[in-house]
Amino acid sequence: MPCLYKEPDVMAIHSSIVKDLMFQIAAGQDFILAGDFNLKPWDTCYQALTEKGYIDINYPKSNNYKISYRPNTEQVLKSAYREKNGSEPKYTNYSDTTKSSNFCATLDYIFFFGHLTVEKVLELPDHPTGESYPDETHPSDHIMIAATFRLWDF
């Protein structure tokens, strides 16, 4: 997702469109959507992706064009970590820089839809080690997340 976390209205549109396009492209098939979404579990964007009927989003207004997009609030995604552990990880991103002072939160997700069961997820630490990521042992400011899925037998 674009790193526009300071523009929550834009993030709301981007995250909803990505979700809705995935459902459209999948055309009823199971799918997994994973990556750096730049949204936290308590953000409205996360809720719009994972909660059926969630509509508490303010889409931006424009004087130049009409925004006709309306999100599909009936089709939602599940999170692998939340399904397996009951909650999202404590953090997946840690950086302490002049641009991002002591930021430590979950931004990365493995979302899925369909006849899939989360068998296991990669265990993640509860607290960062070191001053800031990346460092000698962490090649990115994001830590690796992973999940193993099982397809349902029919």
C-alpha positions in Angstrom: 0.0 0.0 0.0 1.2 3.5 -0.6 2.9 5.1 2.4 0.2 7.7 2.9 -0.5 7.0 6.5 -0.9 10.8 7.2 -3.8 10.8 4.7 -6.3 8.3 6.3 -9.0 9.1 3.7 -6.7 8.1 0.9 -5.6 5.0 2.8 -9.2 4.0 3.2 -9.9 4.2 -0.5 -6.7 2.4 -1.4 -7.2 -0.5 1.0 -10.9 -0.9 0.1 -10.2 -0.9 -3.6 -7.3 -3.5 -3.2 -9.7 -5.8 -1.3 -12.5 -5.4 -3.7 -10.3 -5.9 -6.7 -8.9 -9.1 -5.2 -12.4 -10.5 -4.8 -13.1 -9.5 -8.4 -9.9 -11.0 -9.8 -10.3 -14.2 -7.8 -13.9 -14.6 -9.1 -15.0 -16.9 -6.3 -11.6 -18.7 -5.9 -9.6 -18.8 -2.7 -6.8 -16.3 -2.4 -4.1 -14.9 -0.2 -3.1 -11.2 -0.1 0.0 -10.4 1.8 2.3 -7.5 2.3 3.1 -4.1 3.9 -0.3 -2.4 4.1 1.0 0.6 6.2 -2.1 0.3 8.4 -2.4 -0.6 12.1 -4.9 -3.2 13.5 -6.9 -0.4 15.2 -7.1 1.8 12.0 -10.4 2.1 10.2 -8.8 0.8 7.1 -8.0 -2.5 8.8 -11.6 -2.7 10.1 -12.9 -2.0 6.6 -10.9 -5.0 5.3 -11.8 -7.4 8.1 -15.3 -6.5 9.4 -18.4 -7.2 7.5 -20.7 -4.2 7.1 -18.1 -1.7 8.3 -18.8 1.6 6.7 -17.3 4.2 9.1 -15.0 5.6 6.5 -15.0 9.2 5.2 -14.1 9.1 1.5 -12.6 12.4 0.3 -14.7 14.8 -1.6 -13.5 16.5 -4.8 -14.6 19.6 -6.6 -12.9 18.3 -9.8 -14.5 14.9 -10.2 -17.2 12.6 -8.8 -16.1 9.7 -6.7 -18.4 6.9 -7.6 -16.6 4.0 -5.9 -18.5 2.4 -3.1 -16.8 -0.4 -1.1 -18.2 -3.9 -1.0 -18.8 -4.3 2.8 -20.1 -7.8 2.6 -16.9 -9.4 1.4 -14.1 -9.2 3.9 -10.7 -10.8 4.6 -9.4 -12.8 7.4 -5.9 -12.3 8.9 -3.7 -15.4 9.3 -2.1 -14.2 12.5 -5.4 -13.1 14.1 -7.1 -16.4 13.0 -4.3 -18.6 14.5 -3.2 -16.5 17.5 -6.4 -14.6 18.3 -4.6 -11.2 17.7 -2.2 -9.6 15.3 1.5 -9.6 16.2 2.8 -7.0 18.7 4.8 -5.4 15.9 6.1 -6.1 12.4 7.9 -2.7 11.9 10.4 -1.0 14.1 12.3 2.2 13.4 13.7 5.0 15.4 14.8 7.7 13.0 14.4 11.4 12.6 11.5 10.8 10.2 9.9 8.0 12.3 10.7 8.5 16.0 10.5 5.2 18.0 7.8 3.7 15.7 6.9 0.1 16.7 3.6 -1.3 15.4 2.1 -4.0 13.1 1.9 -2.9 9.4 2.3 -6.2 7.6 -0.4 -8.8 7.1 -1.3 -12.1 5.5 -4.9 -11.8 4.6 -6.9 -14.6 3.0 -10.3 -15.6 1.8 -11.9 -19.0 1.0 -11.5 -22.6 2.0 -8.2 -22.2 3.7 -7.2 -23.1 7.3 -4.2 -21.5 8.9 -2.0 -24.4 10.1 0.7 -22.3 11.6 2.3 -18.8 11.6 5.9 -17.8 12.1 6.4 -17.0 15.8 7.4 -13.4 16.2 9.1 -11.6 19.1 7.1 -9.5 21.5 9.7 -6.7 21.7 12.3 -5.4 19.3 16.0 -5.9 19.9 18.5 -3.3 19.1 18.2 0.5 18.7 16.3 0.5 15.4 15.8 -1.7 12.3 17.4 -2.3 9.9 20.5 -3.4 11.9 23.1 -6.1 11.8 20.6 -8.9 12.3 17.5 -7.3 10.7 17.9 -6.4 7.0 14.7 -4.3 7.0 12.7 -2.1 9.3 10.0 -4.9 8.8 10.3 -8.3 10.3 9.4 -11.4 8.3 5.9 -12.8 8.7 4.9 -16.2 7.3 1.9 -18.6 7.5 1.3 -22.2 6.4 -2.2 -22.8 5.0 -4.1 -26.0 4.3 -6.8 -26.2 1.6 -10.0 -27.8 2.8 -10.8 -31.2 1.5 -14.1 -31.5 -0.3 
